[in-house]
Amino acid sequence: MDPRAAVEHFHLQFLRLLCAGPDKADDAIKGDCNLRFFFGSVRCSEDLDLDVARVPVRTLKGRVDKLLGSPALELPLRARGIRIGASSAPKQTETTQRWKLALALDGERVERHTKVEFSRREGTAEATFDAIDPGFALQHGLQPIALPHDPLPVAIRQKVLALVGRAAVQARDVFDLSVLLARGVDAAGALADPSLPLEAAVERAMELSYDDYAGQVVAYLASEHADMLGTRASWDALQLQVVDALGRARGGP
């Protein structure tokens, strides 16, 4: 199995079990995995990020530790040539709980590393339960399981705020916005939120170069898409699309 696909397969198997119990409504998949599993992004995700509400730190730690050591996770991973090697839980606070894992893959000498991180929020009430993209599920030999995740308006808001709020502007935020904005009318409606710093988002998006895109995005594209989307022309078109959408939403040119 391709190493990046193996990491994603681990994420899916982990989520399948995590969200099968009575506490599933307390979680919400966000970030890169949300875009990949539900919105058709072709950019692979190295880490799994979720929001969690209400669950005490000790309870969540026990739940995740038990899951990571369970045969219910180990056996389907092993069937795909994946084994969980070293794991640690280096951060366990009231706001953030993080696990780091090394995945050993059959036929690969170098382990692949991934993180599972929960951010504790006041609530995950905006999360919706939807089936993961059927084509994506098929790639992993899974049925389209329903999982809790951030819906389109929330994902767009998060990406605009990330584009503006990071210390160093990231081309991946512009790429991700292009994926989300391609969803049409619902996406345009999400940008109508008057609290969004759209003018600052336009300025930051324009700071980025093709070199930024090549290093931060193209290197993480699914292999079958890298040739088509990895060109300078693709970046120019993508950047213009996002800047234009943000500019129109703020009422400017």
KOLRO-174073 format. One line per field, with one value per residue: residue number from 1; residue in three letters; chain; x, y, z of N, C-alpha, C, O, CB in turn. Coordinates in steps of 0.05 Angstrom, whole numbers. Glycine has a CB too. Example, Ala and Ser with C-alpha at 12.3 -4.5 7.8 and 13.67 -1.06 7.14 Angstrom:
// KOLRO-174073
k: c(1,2)
r: c(Ala,Ser)
c: c(A,A)
n_c1: c(264,257)
n_c2: c(-114,-45)
n_c3: c(156,142)
ca_c1: c(246,273)
ca_c2: c(-90,-21)
ca_c3: c(156,143)
c_c1: c(264,258)
c_c2: c(-66,1)
c_c3: c(156,157)
o_c1: c(285,268)
o_c2: c(-66,23)
o_c3: c(169,161)
cb_c1: c(226,282)
cb_c2: c(-89,-12)
cb_c3: c(181,114)
// end
This chain:
// KOLRO-174073
k: c(1,2,3,4,5,6,7,8,9,10,11,12,13,14,15,16,17,18,19,20,21,22,23,24,25,26,27,28,29,30,31,32,33,34,35,36,37,38,39,40,41,42,43,44,45,46,47,48,49,50,51,52,53,54,55,56,57,58,59,60,61,62,63,64,65,66,67,68,69,70,71,72,73,74,75,76,77,78,79,80,81,82,83,84,85,86,87,88,89,90,91,92,93,94,95,96,97,98,99,100,101,102,103,104,105,106,107,108,109,110,111,112,113,114,115,116,117,118,119,120,121,122,123,124,125,126,127,128,129,130,131,132,133,134,135,136,137,138,139,140,141,142,143,144,145,146,147,148,149,150,151,152,153,154,155,156,157,158,159,160,161,162,163,164,165,166,167,168,169,170,171,172,173,174,175,176,177,178,179,180,181,182,183,184,185,186,187,188,189,190,191,192,193,194,195,196,197,198,199,200,201,202,203,204,205,206,207,208,209,210,211,212,213,214,215,216,217,218,219,220,221,222,223,224,225,226,227,228,229,230,231,232,233,234,235,236,237,238,239,240,241,242,243,244,245,246,247,248,249,250,251,252,253)
r: c(Met,Asp,Pro,Arg,Ala,Ala,Val,Glu,His,Phe,His,Leu,Gln,Phe,Leu,Arg,Leu,Leu,Cys,Ala,Gly,Pro,Asp,Lys,Ala,Asp,Asp,Ala,Ile,Lys,Gly,Asp,Cys,Asn,Leu,Arg,Phe,Phe,Phe,Gly,Ser,Val,Arg,Cys,Ser,Glu,Asp,Leu,Asp,Leu,Asp,Val,Ala,Arg,Val,Pro,Val,Arg,Thr,Leu,Lys,Gly,Arg,Val,Asp,Lys,Leu,Leu,Gly,Ser,Pro,Ala,Leu,Glu,Leu,Pro,Leu,Arg,Ala,Arg,Gly,Ile,Arg,Ile,Gly,Ala,Ser,Ser,Ala,Pro,Lys,Gln,Thr,Glu,Thr,Thr,Gln,Arg,Trp,Lys,Leu,Ala,Leu,Ala,Leu,Asp,Gly,Glu,Arg,Val,Glu,Arg,His,Thr,Lys,Val,Glu,Phe,Ser,Arg,Arg,Glu,Gly,Thr,Ala,Glu,Ala,Thr,Phe,Asp,Ala,Ile,Asp,Pro,Gly,Phe,Ala,Leu,Gln,His,Gly,Leu,Gln,Pro,Ile,Ala,Leu,Pro,His,Asp,Pro,Leu,Pro,Val,Ala,Ile,Arg,Gln,Lys,Val,Leu,Ala,Leu,Val,Gly,Arg,Ala,Ala,Val,Gln,Ala,Arg,Asp,Val,Phe,Asp,Leu,Ser,Val,Leu,Leu,Ala,Arg,Gly,Val,Asp,Ala,Ala,Gly,Ala,Leu,Ala,Asp,Pro,Ser,Leu,Pro,Leu,Glu,Ala,Ala,Val,Glu,Arg,Ala,Met,Glu,Leu,Ser,Tyr,Asp,Asp,Tyr,Ala,Gly,Gln,Val,Val,Ala,Tyr,Leu,Ala,Ser,Glu,His,Ala,Asp,Met,Leu,Gly,Thr,Arg,Ala,Ser,Trp,Asp,Ala,Leu,Gln,Leu,Gln,Val,Val,Asp,Ala,Leu,Gly,Arg,Ala,Arg,Gly,Gly,Pro)
c: c(A,A,A,A,A,A,A,A,A,A,A,A,A,A,A,A,A,A,A,A,A,A,A,A,A,A,A,A,A,A,A,A,A,A,A,A,A,A,A,A,A,A,A,A,A,A,A,A,A,A,A,A,A,A,A,A,A,A,A,A,A,A,A,A,A,A,A,A,A,A,A,A,A,A,A,A,A,A,A,A,A,A,A,A,A,A,A,A,A,A,A,A,A,A,A,A,A,A,A,A,A,A,A,A,A,A,A,A,A,A,A,A,A,A,A,A,A,A,A,A,A,A,A,A,A,A,A,A,A,A,A,A,A,A,A,A,A,A,A,A,A,A,A,A,A,A,A,A,A,A,A,A,A,A,A,A,A,A,A,A,A,A,A,A,A,A,A,A,A,A,A,A,A,A,A,A,A,A,A,A,A,A,A,A,A,A,A,A,A,A,A,A,A,A,A,A,A,A,A,A,A,A,A,A,A,A,A,A,A,A,A,A,A,A,A,A,A,A,A,A,A,A,A,A,A,A,A,A,A,A,A,A,A,A,A,A,A,A,A,A,A,A,A,A,A,A,A,A,A,A,A,A,A)
n_c1: c(17,10,48,24,-29,-34,-30,-76,-113,-106,-126,-181,-197,-189,-225,-273,-281,-277,-321,-364,-388,-428,-412,-404,-427,-399,-354,-320,-296,-245,-209,-156,-168,-224,-235,-214,-242,-296,-304,-279,-224,-159,-113,-69,-73,-32,-42,-93,-145,-190,-248,-272,-323,-346,-327,-288,-217,-188,-224,-228,-174,-169,-206,-184,-133,-147,-173,-130,-100,-131,-156,-195,-179,-127,-129,-156,-120,-73,-87,-81,-28,-6,21,16,68,112,80,55,30,37,15,-33,-80,-129,-146,-122,-111,-64,-39,18,40,75,75,86,99,87,139,163,219,223,187,122,97,46,-4,-56,-102,-141,-181,-208,-270,-324,-369,-395,-438,-450,-433,-444,-471,-447,-440,-376,-341,-362,-329,-279,-283,-286,-235,-208,-229,-275,-342,-385,-380,-416,-396,-382,-372,-344,-388,-397,-401,-376,-325,-306,-304,-266,-221,-213,-201,-155,-121,-114,-96,-48,21,58,38,1,2,-29,-77,-102,-108,-142,-187,-202,-221,-265,-296,-312,-359,-403,-466,-477,-426,-414,-452,-432,-388,-412,-414,-410,-370,-323,-255,-246,-219,-167,-156,-154,-109,-69,-72,-53,1,27,69,85,125,116,68,84,118,86,38,36,71,41,-2,-47,-18,-38,-58,-20,11,-25,-46,-2,24,51,12,-35,-33,-35,-87,-118,-105,-124,-178,-194,-180,-213,-264,-264,-258,-305,-342,-332,-349,-319,-275)
n_c2: c(-24,45,91,140,130,88,114,145,103,82,126,124,74,81,122,97,62,97,130,97,87,106,158,186,232,272,285,316,314,352,401,377,322,325,353,317,268,282,325,318,331,326,328,296,276,281,280,272,311,332,362,362,355,364,313,289,298,253,212,213,202,149,123,130,107,54,40,43,0,-43,-106,-98,-55,-68,-116,-106,-68,-97,-132,-101,-94,-60,-38,-15,18,48,89,149,195,255,305,324,360,407,434,412,348,301,249,213,172,117,84,21,-7,-60,-81,-31,4,49,79,109,170,196,240,243,288,321,377,414,442,491,467,419,428,443,403,352,288,250,207,183,202,162,141,149,116,67,62,47,0,0,7,65,95,132,191,240,308,373,416,446,506,515,493,527,576,564,557,607,638,611,623,677,680,650,651,647,653,603,563,518,531,565,529,492,524,532,482,478,523,508,481,510,545,541,548,601,627,617,651,699,714,766,773,752,761,783,819,820,766,764,795,764,716,734,741,694,649,610,574,568,540,493,469,463,441,411,370,338,320,270,219,210,259,297,312,340,381,405,445,511,542,519,534,590,597,575,607,656,645,637,687,721,702,713,768,785,770,805,850,879,891)
n_c3: c(0,-15,22,41,32,68,118,116,115,166,195,180,198,253,263,250,292,337,331,337,384,443,453,406,386,410,382,326,262,233,193,149,141,142,95,58,66,60,24,-24,-32,-61,-35,7,76,133,187,238,258,308,338,404,453,520,540,593,606,626,615,558,546,566,533,481,487,498,450,413,428,415,389,351,321,308,277,225,206,203,163,119,117,156,217,283,313,356,404,434,484,486,500,543,561,586,542,496,470,451,410,387,335,306,246,221,159,115,73,73,95,126,179,180,205,246,275,323,342,390,400,451,452,465,446,398,366,314,282,233,215,164,107,87,27,-27,-68,-45,0,-26,-48,-3,11,42,68,56,111,162,192,244,227,210,178,111,115,165,156,115,142,181,148,124,169,185,142,150,202,213,232,191,125,89,32,28,52,16,-27,-3,6,-47,-60,-26,-40,-90,-83,-94,-89,-34,-12,-27,4,55,57,65,117,161,199,181,163,108,74,94,84,28,18,43,14,-35,-25,-33,-70,-130,-115,-61,-63,-91,-53,-7,-21,-72,-62,-29,-56,-80,-119,-172,-185,-183,-228,-261,-229,-209,-235,-253,-280,-262,-208,-212,-233,-193,-148,-167,-172,-118,-94,-124,-109,-54,-56,-83,-45,-4,-25,-60,-118)
ca_c1: c(0,24,51,5,-55,-34,-36,-105,-128,-106,-145,-208,-203,-191,-251,-295,-285,-281,-348,-384,-399,-448,-400,-396,-436,-381,-331,-324,-272,-241,-183,-149,-184,-251,-235,-207,-262,-323,-307,-265,-197,-139,-89,-68,-70,-14,-51,-121,-153,-219,-258,-287,-338,-357,-313,-265,-191,-182,-242,-219,-149,-174,-220,-166,-112,-159,-178,-105,-90,-152,-155,-214,-164,-102,-133,-160,-96,-54,-96,-71,1,0,22,22,92,113,59,57,9,54,1,-60,-89,-158,-153,-112,-101,-49,-25,36,42,92,62,104,85,100,155,175,239,219,160,107,88,21,-14,-85,-104,-168,-182,-232,-285,-348,-389,-393,-466,-452,-424,-464,-463,-450,-423,-352,-343,-363,-305,-256,-287,-280,-206,-198,-243,-294,-368,-385,-389,-423,-379,-388,-352,-352,-401,-384,-397,-356,-299,-297,-297,-240,-199,-208,-188,-128,-106,-107,-85,-22,44,68,16,5,-11,-49,-103,-114,-116,-166,-209,-211,-237,-291,-312,-323,-384,-425,-482,-473,-400,-417,-467,-415,-371,-428,-412,-397,-347,-299,-235,-242,-199,-141,-153,-146,-81,-51,-72,-36,29,38,81,84,144,102,49,99,129,66,14,41,85,22,-24,-48,0,-51,-67,3,20,-45,-50,23,37,48,-13,-56,-32,-45,-116,-129,-102,-142,-206,-199,-179,-237,-287,-263,-262,-333,-357,-328,-362,-300,-267)
ca_c2: c(0,70,100,161,116,73,132,151,79,82,146,115,52,93,137,78,52,119,141,76,85,126,185,195,260,291,289,327,314,379,404,364,297,332,359,293,248,291,346,311,341,307,332,276,287,266,279,272,331,331,377,345,370,351,290,296,291,225,194,211,188,121,114,128,87,27,35,39,-26,-64,-123,-88,-37,-81,-137,-95,-55,-118,-143,-82,-91,-37,-44,8,14,64,110,165,215,275,328,317,383,413,445,396,321,293,223,210,144,108,62,4,-17,-83,-73,-5,5,73,82,134,181,211,250,245,310,330,404,416,467,493,449,410,427,448,380,336,261,244,185,192,201,134,134,148,92,44,60,35,-26,4,18,93,98,159,201,268,326,401,420,465,534,515,488,551,596,556,561,636,647,600,638,703,678,637,669,646,646,576,558,497,543,574,505,480,542,527,457,483,542,494,469,525,566,539,559,630,635,616,675,723,719,792,772,741,782,776,837,809,740,770,805,742,698,745,740,668,644,582,559,561,519,468,456,459,428,392,347,322,312,242,217,212,286,316,323,359,404,415,465,540,551,510,551,617,596,569,631,677,637,642,716,732,695,728,796,790,767,829,873,894,879)
ca_c3: c(0,-15,50,48,34,93,140,115,123,195,204,175,216,279,265,249,319,355,327,337,411,452,455,380,381,423,365,300,246,221,179,124,138,135,66,43,68,54,4,-49,-35,-70,-18,28,103,149,214,242,278,315,361,423,473,544,551,610,596,634,600,530,544,569,509,458,492,495,422,399,434,412,364,331,304,300,256,198,197,195,137,99,120,173,246,300,327,380,407,459,488,498,509,554,576,584,516,474,475,427,409,365,328,284,232,206,135,101,49,76,117,143,190,175,230,245,300,327,362,398,411,466,447,481,435,370,358,286,267,220,208,135,97,73,-2,-34,-83,-27,15,-44,-49,22,16,63,62,62,138,170,214,250,217,207,152,93,125,186,144,101,162,193,129,121,194,185,122,161,229,217,232,163,108,78,6,31,60,-9,-41,10,0,-74,-59,-12,-56,-114,-76,-106,-75,-5,-6,-29,27,78,57,72,146,163,218,168,155,79,62,102,71,1,19,49,-9,-56,-17,-39,-96,-139,-99,-36,-71,-97,-29,14,-31,-93,-50,-14,-73,-89,-142,-198,-190,-180,-254,-272,-211,-198,-253,-247,-291,-243,-184,-219,-236,-167,-132,-177,-165,-89,-89,-136,-92,-29,-63,-89,-20,13,-39,-76,-143)
c_c1: c(18,25,31,-23,-57,-40,-66,-122,-128,-126,-174,-216,-206,-218,-275,-302,-291,-310,-370,-399,-419,-438,-395,-405,-418,-357,-339,-297,-269,-215,-180,-165,-213,-254,-231,-230,-289,-326,-289,-238,-178,-113,-89,-63,-51,-24,-81,-128,-183,-224,-273,-300,-346,-341,-289,-239,-185,-199,-234,-193,-152,-187,-201,-144,-123,-164,-152,-93,-109,-148,-174,-201,-140,-107,-138,-136,-76,-61,-87,-41,10,0,29,47,92,91,64,34,21,40,-27,-69,-119,-166,-144,-103,-89,-36,-6,41,61,79,83,88,101,114,168,195,235,190,147,95,63,13,-45,-88,-133,-165,-209,-245,-310,-370,-383,-421,-469,-445,-448,-453,-468,-432,-399,-356,-342,-339,-281,-258,-279,-250,-194,-213,-263,-322,-368,-397,-396,-407,-386,-365,-362,-364,-388,-380,-376,-328,-288,-289,-270,-217,-193,-193,-159,-110,-96,-90,-58,0,57,45,22,-11,-32,-76,-117,-124,-141,-190,-220,-228,-265,-308,-323,-350,-408,-439,-478,-447,-401,-432,-450,-397,-386,-427,-397,-373,-322,-280,-227,-220,-171,-135,-143,-117,-62,-49,-54,-6,43,49,77,102,131,83,62,108,108,42,20,54,66,-3,-23,-34,-13,-60,-43,11,1,-47,-24,37,34,21,-36,-57,-42,-75,-129,-128,-121,-171,-212,-199,-204,-262,-288,-268,-291,-350,-355,-340,-343,-293,-251)
c_c2: c(25,81,121,149,100,90,139,127,76,102,136,93,62,107,118,67,74,129,120,74,106,155,198,223,281,298,302,328,342,378,387,338,303,338,334,273,256,311,342,322,319,311,313,289,269,262,280,291,330,352,357,363,352,329,298,285,261,206,191,197,157,109,110,107,58,20,28,12,-49,-81,-113,-68,-52,-100,-125,-80,-76,-130,-126,-78,-68,-46,-18,2,31,85,124,185,239,300,320,339,387,424,427,369,309,266,224,180,139,84,47,-9,-40,-73,-46,-5,28,75,108,144,197,220,248,266,318,358,407,443,468,474,441,409,430,423,365,308,256,220,196,188,171,124,131,122,67,40,45,9,-24,12,48,98,128,167,230,286,354,404,443,493,535,512,513,573,590,562,591,646,636,616,664,700,665,657,670,637,620,573,536,508,553,550,494,498,537,502,463,502,530,481,485,545,565,551,590,641,636,641,701,730,745,793,762,763,778,794,827,782,744,778,782,722,708,745,714,665,615,564,550,538,492,454,448,442,405,366,328,314,282,240,220,240,306,328,345,384,417,436,493,551,543,527,578,617,592,594,653,670,644,672,729,727,711,758,803,788,792,854,889,880,854)
c_c3: c(0,13,58,50,59,117,140,123,153,206,202,194,245,283,265,276,339,354,327,364,418,453,428,374,394,405,339,285,233,204,154,120,131,106,49,43,58,31,-21,-53,-44,-55,5,55,119,178,215,264,282,337,379,444,497,556,568,599,602,618,571,527,547,544,486,462,489,466,407,405,429,387,343,312,293,276,229,188,187,168,114,101,137,202,261,317,353,381,433,460,501,509,518,572,573,557,493,484,449,430,384,360,305,272,216,183,122,76,51,100,136,153,181,201,226,273,300,349,365,410,426,462,465,471,407,358,328,269,256,215,179,129,83,43,-11,-50,-65,-9,-1,-46,-25,29,38,52,69,90,144,194,219,240,215,179,136,105,147,175,129,121,175,174,125,146,195,166,134,187,233,216,204,145,93,52,9,39,35,-26,-29,6,-28,-76,-47,-28,-81,-108,-84,-87,-45,4,-7,-5,52,80,64,101,150,182,205,158,126,66,69,89,42,0,24,27,-31,-50,-27,-67,-105,-123,-73,-42,-76,-72,-9,5,-51,-81,-35,-30,-78,-116,-169,-205,-191,-207,-264,-255,-201,-215,-243,-257,-272,-218,-190,-221,-209,-149,-141,-170,-136,-83,-100,-119,-66,-34,-68,-63,-2,0,-55,-102,-139)
o_c1: c(38,5,20,-39,-78,-55,-78,-143,-149,-141,-190,-238,-223,-231,-295,-325,-308,-322,-392,-420,-426,-454,-382,-392,-422,-341,-362,-278,-289,-202,-199,-174,-225,-272,-244,-236,-305,-348,-285,-228,-181,-93,-108,-50,-54,-17,-94,-118,-199,-206,-285,-289,-351,-341,-272,-239,-177,-189,-233,-189,-141,-181,-202,-138,-109,-159,-151,-78,-104,-139,-169,-209,-133,-91,-126,-131,-63,-43,-85,-30,32,-18,44,48,74,84,74,21,17,50,-43,-66,-132,-189,-158,-89,-103,-23,-14,45,63,72,96,67,125,103,182,188,243,171,162,85,59,23,-58,-79,-148,-149,-230,-233,-316,-387,-368,-426,-489,-450,-470,-429,-491,-413,-401,-373,-323,-329,-264,-238,-267,-241,-174,-209,-268,-324,-352,-420,-383,-405,-396,-341,-386,-353,-370,-358,-361,-309,-265,-268,-253,-196,-170,-174,-141,-87,-74,-73,-46,-1,66,34,45,-35,-52,-97,-141,-146,-160,-212,-244,-247,-285,-333,-343,-362,-431,-426,-475,-445,-391,-425,-454,-390,-373,-437,-373,-357,-300,-290,-205,-205,-153,-112,-126,-101,-41,-28,-41,10,67,38,68,96,136,81,53,107,111,28,12,48,73,-22,-2,-37,-2,-68,-46,17,10,-49,-25,60,16,9,-55,-78,-58,-88,-150,-147,-134,-186,-234,-217,-215,-278,-308,-281,-301,-369,-373,-341,-350,-305,-242)
o_c2: c(26,81,121,156,97,81,139,130,69,96,140,92,52,103,123,64,71,135,126,61,123,173,219,237,305,316,300,341,353,357,382,333,289,328,331,262,239,313,360,324,296,298,313,310,245,243,289,289,328,359,338,384,328,326,313,265,246,185,168,181,142,86,90,92,41,-2,10,1,-72,-71,-117,-64,-49,-100,-135,-79,-72,-138,-136,-60,-57,-61,-1,-17,28,96,113,190,244,314,310,337,372,423,426,367,309,260,233,165,156,64,58,-21,-38,-58,-38,-14,26,72,128,128,210,209,251,263,322,363,401,464,448,466,455,392,421,423,364,304,258,214,216,172,157,102,113,109,49,17,31,-2,-44,23,56,105,146,152,244,280,359,396,456,504,554,525,519,586,607,571,598,661,649,621,673,717,669,678,691,615,614,580,536,496,551,551,487,487,539,501,454,498,541,470,477,558,586,563,603,662,654,650,722,751,747,812,765,782,770,784,826,776,729,768,780,711,692,749,714,678,598,541,528,518,472,429,428,431,382,344,306,304,270,257,232,245,329,352,365,406,437,444,499,567,559,535,589,636,604,601,666,688,654,682,747,745,720,771,823,802,798,875,912,859,841)
o_c3: c(14,27,80,67,71,135,161,135,165,224,221,205,260,303,279,283,356,375,317,366,401,454,426,358,389,413,330,294,222,203,139,98,116,93,28,22,49,20,-37,-76,-35,-62,21,57,119,191,196,286,264,352,369,452,493,581,559,584,584,610,561,509,531,536,472,444,478,457,391,389,437,367,319,289,269,257,209,164,167,153,91,88,132,211,252,332,369,360,453,440,525,526,501,597,558,550,472,505,429,451,363,379,287,286,199,187,120,60,33,121,159,137,176,217,206,293,279,371,346,428,414,467,479,487,393,341,316,245,267,213,169,142,69,35,-5,-45,-69,-4,10,-46,-27,51,52,30,86,93,134,213,201,244,217,159,146,104,148,183,131,118,178,183,122,143,205,172,129,192,254,203,196,149,86,51,-7,32,32,-37,-44,2,-33,-91,-58,-30,-92,-126,-81,-72,-33,25,11,5,69,102,68,109,142,182,217,146,120,50,51,82,33,-16,12,21,-45,-68,-29,-85,-89,-118,-63,-26,-67,-71,5,21,-47,-90,-29,-19,-80,-133,-187,-227,-199,-208,-274,-266,-187,-208,-227,-243,-268,-209,-174,-211,-203,-135,-124,-163,-130,-69,-88,-115,-57,-18,-59,-60,13,12,-63,-108,-159)
cb_c1: c(-19,10,78,5,-59,-7,-19,-112,-116,-78,-142,-212,-182,-168,-253,-288,-261,-262,-349,-372,-377,-459,-375,-407,-465,-371,-316,-337,-273,-239,-161,-120,-182,-260,-214,-182,-264,-335,-300,-282,-188,-135,-87,-47,-97,13,-39,-132,-144,-228,-276,-267,-363,-384,-304,-269,-169,-185,-271,-217,-129,-191,-243,-153,-101,-186,-191,-85,-82,-179,-163,-238,-154,-90,-155,-184,-84,-53,-126,-85,14,-22,44,-2,117,141,31,85,-15,74,0,-59,-74,-166,-139,-89,-123,-28,-45,63,15,121,39,117,81,79,137,153,267,226,161,84,110,-2,-5,-98,-88,-182,-179,-227,-294,-358,-417,-379,-481,-435,-408,-474,-479,-442,-439,-327,-320,-388,-299,-256,-316,-292,-193,-200,-223,-284,-391,-402,-367,-454,-349,-391,-342,-327,-431,-400,-423,-362,-301,-320,-319,-241,-206,-235,-204,-129,-123,-132,-104,-18,65,93,11,-4,9,-40,-99,-94,-93,-161,-202,-187,-223,-286,-295,-303,-385,-445,-511,-475,-379,-431,-491,-398,-358,-457,-397,-417,-354,-306,-210,-268,-203,-140,-179,-163,-78,-60,-100,-45,32,18,111,91,170,86,33,122,147,57,-5,58,106,14,-24,-78,14,-75,-86,26,22,-72,-67,42,26,71,-18,-52,-3,-32,-124,-114,-73,-140,-209,-178,-154,-241,-288,-235,-245,-343,-348,-299,-375,-274,-251)
cb_c2: c(0,90,111,183,98,59,158,160,54,88,172,106,30,113,157,54,36,142,157,49,84,118,185,177,263,280,263,356,292,401,397,358,280,357,380,280,239,303,372,319,354,309,362,255,289,281,302,243,359,303,401,324,384,341,271,285,309,221,204,240,198,116,134,156,90,26,60,61,-27,-50,-152,-74,-13,-97,-155,-77,-38,-140,-146,-55,-89,-14,-65,15,22,79,97,180,204,285,350,289,409,432,472,410,302,314,199,225,132,102,72,-18,6,-105,-74,17,6,99,80,129,199,194,279,218,334,311,426,411,468,522,462,383,448,471,361,348,240,269,166,177,217,129,154,173,90,48,88,55,-47,25,3,109,88,160,199,272,316,420,426,466,545,493,464,562,597,527,548,652,638,571,642,719,664,616,659,627,669,555,550,477,566,591,484,477,571,524,436,495,566,474,463,507,562,510,549,637,617,591,678,719,695,813,755,722,782,779,866,806,724,792,826,728,693,774,742,646,651,581,574,585,528,474,475,485,448,404,357,337,327,232,190,193,295,301,301,345,396,393,462,556,540,481,552,626,573,546,641,679,607,628,728,721,665,725,804,769,743,833,890,898,899)
cb_c3: c(25,-35,55,27,9,96,138,86,110,206,188,147,214,283,242,230,328,349,301,331,431,479,471,359,391,449,360,302,224,243,198,124,164,152,59,54,97,78,16,-71,-8,-100,-9,22,117,151,231,249,269,325,352,437,461,538,528,639,608,664,602,518,566,593,502,452,521,510,409,407,462,412,372,345,320,323,265,198,220,217,136,101,93,169,251,319,310,382,406,460,505,478,488,569,568,606,513,459,487,419,407,370,322,293,213,224,114,94,25,80,105,127,221,154,242,232,306,335,352,418,389,497,417,481,437,369,372,277,285,193,226,118,78,83,-16,-51,-105,-9,25,-71,-51,45,22,83,77,42,158,176,206,281,189,209,155,68,136,207,124,83,185,200,102,118,218,177,98,167,246,195,253,161,87,99,-15,51,80,-26,-41,40,4,-94,-42,15,-62,-124,-46,-117,-82,4,-25,-55,31,78,30,63,160,172,241,145,173,64,71,132,72,-12,41,75,-19,-62,14,-33,-96,-169,-94,-25,-96,-116,-16,25,-45,-115,-31,11,-99,-91,-141,-198,-169,-168,-275,-273,-187,-195,-281,-259,-319,-236,-174,-246,-256,-154,-133,-208,-170,-72,-102,-164,-86,-16,-87,-109,-5,19,-20,-60,-160)
// end
